[in-house]
Amino acid sequence: MKENFQLKDLVYNRNTNEDGIIRRIYETNGAAMYEVAVPQERDSWGYGYYISDWAEGELGFSAY
């Protein structure tokens, strides 16, 4: 498996229009998957975060 992102990278999901931080990298059916922390309130980590699993094909580096 060759992943394009690393732990703690700030990434952007083009499908959901959300930014998040990579917490874990794993493989599913030969493809890289990322466990990502997504802030509950956009642009603020002060309200906590959700955990979501994102596929590599929908990700890019965040502009933030």
C-alpha positions as CSV (number, residue, x, y, z in Angstrom):
1,M,0.0,0.0,0.0
2,K,1.3,3.4,-1.0
3,E,-0.4,6.2,0.9
4,N,-0.1,9.9,-0.3
5,F,-0.8,11.4,3.2
6,Q,0.8,11.0,6.6
7,L,-0.4,11.1,10.2
8,K,-1.4,14.6,11.4
9,D,-1.7,16.0,7.8
10,L,-4.6,18.5,7.4
11,V,-6.7,17.2,4.5
12,Y,-9.8,18.3,2.6
13,N,-12.5,15.9,1.5
14,R,-13.9,17.0,-1.9
15,N,-17.1,14.9,-1.5
16,T,-18.2,16.3,1.9
17,N,-16.5,19.8,1.7
18,E,-14.9,19.2,5.1
19,D,-11.4,19.6,6.5
20,G,-9.8,17.2,9.0
21,I,-6.7,15.8,10.6
22,I,-5.5,12.3,9.8
23,R,-5.3,10.2,13.0
24,R,-4.7,6.7,11.6
25,I,-3.9,5.1,8.2
26,Y,-5.0,1.6,7.3
27,E,-5.7,-0.6,4.3
28,T,-9.0,-1.9,2.9
29,N,-9.0,-4.1,-0.1
30,G,-5.6,-2.8,-1.1
31,A,-6.6,0.8,-0.9
32,A,-5.4,3.4,1.6
33,M,-8.0,4.6,4.1
34,Y,-7.7,7.4,6.6
35,E,-9.3,7.8,10.0
36,V,-9.9,11.6,10.2
37,A,-10.9,13.9,13.0
38,V,-13.4,16.5,11.7
39,P,-14.3,19.5,13.8
40,Q,-18.0,19.6,14.9
41,E,-18.1,23.3,14.1
42,R,-16.4,24.4,10.8
43,D,-13.1,26.2,11.4
44,S,-13.2,25.5,15.2
45,W,-11.8,22.6,17.2
46,G,-13.1,24.2,20.4
47,Y,-16.5,22.3,20.2
48,G,-14.9,18.9,19.8
49,Y,-14.7,16.7,16.8
50,Y,-16.2,13.7,15.0
51,I,-14.2,10.7,13.7
52,S,-14.8,9.7,10.1
53,D,-13.2,7.2,7.6
54,W,-12.2,8.7,4.3
55,A,-10.9,7.0,1.1
56,E,-7.7,8.4,-0.4
57,G,-9.3,9.2,-3.8
58,E,-11.6,11.9,-2.3
59,L,-8.8,13.7,-0.4
60,G,-6.5,16.6,-1.1
61,F,-4.3,18.8,1.1
62,S,-6.4,21.4,3.0
63,A,-5.9,25.1,2.3
64,Y,-6.2,25.9,6.0
